[in-house]
Amino acid sequence: MNAIDELAAVQGVAYMDGRYMPLAEASIPILDRGFLRSDITYDALHVWKGRIFRLADHIARFRASMAGLRMSLPHTDGELAEVLMECVRRTGYRDAFIMVMCSRGVQPPGTRDPRLCRNRLYAYVQPFLWIANEEQRRDGLRMVLAKTQRIPPESLDQRIKNFHWLDLTMSLFEAYDRDATVTVLPLADGTVTEGPGFNIFIVKDGALATPDRGMFEGITRRTVTEIAADLQLRCEVRPVRAEEVAEADEIFTSTTAGGITPVTWYEGRKLGDGRPGPITTRILDLYWKRHEDDALNTPVRYDD
Ligand SMILES: Cc1ncc(COP(=O)(O)O)c(C=O)c1O
């Protein structure tokens, strides 16, 4: 496939600098520092059965990421929500994946001072995205502990959603080389953080744990902790050591791009009977049930 054919296969709608356009036609200026320096932040949301899941929480987190990078946009929260709504509305998709980004912008000639850039808003909507394919969702992911360490929180506050993805991306090659599908990345102190595009939970003796440091604070992760509270399951947000992952009864990942995905194989060992575990399955079902809750889901106005 050449570049034109690749783009022809892209479906969706984008928003750039006040204009809506087919996603295939959206391209950022090569001098945008978002491209040149990964000087950009973003958030990812989803639409399920015509409603945006936890819209206000995503917008609040996007704002916190922008503040963390000392970026700002002239838009109110309502205007940001409106841009996303309009992208979804124009696609007509009932199940969709939404990206919203704020880049530092184009540097004026003759300076490297990031303060002089006008921050730019980009957004796009695509059909719903699953990080795992159907077979992986049914049978579970195969995970290894990466040798690549996660960029430490002392270097980059991972609570700011960022495109410094090369540690995550290169770790995937480690997974593929070892007949696995995903990785979890450690810090130098032997605790684990997260994987390429997802948070991680372990289950041991009926209690859940998820790392508290060096990872992005996922909204799906937050939803899981709320579900665990409803189920009166112990769920600790704390340092999780790599050895604990190796000894877990169950492991699962959490992300906007597909929700909860079971891990059934870790570092060469089948977890349990090699099928998705009972607590993982219960939480997965309740995660999708949360999409019926009016308090958490904002309807898209398709007919306006
Ligand atoms: C690195 C990383 N960690 C965790 C997550 C999960 O966050 P959320 O549940 O908000 O999608 C993502 C999702 O995009 C991610 O990119």
The ligand as a Gaussian input file, in Angstrom:
#p B3LYP/6-31G(d) Opt

LIG

0 1
 C        0.361000       4.702000      29.041000
 C       -1.082000       4.519000      29.398000
 N       -1.408000       4.057000      30.611000
 C       -2.688000       3.856000      30.964000
 C       -3.731000       4.132000      30.099000
 C       -5.166000       3.895000      30.526000
 O       -5.842000       5.093000      30.742000
 P       -7.428000       5.179000      30.501000
 O       -8.036000       4.118000      31.310000
 O       -7.812000       6.553000      30.966000
 O       -7.644000       4.968000      29.041000
 C       -3.436000       4.621000      28.828000
 C       -4.550000       4.899000      27.909000
 O       -4.534000       5.570000      26.971000
 C       -2.085000       4.842000      28.469000
 O       -1.758000       5.317000      27.259000

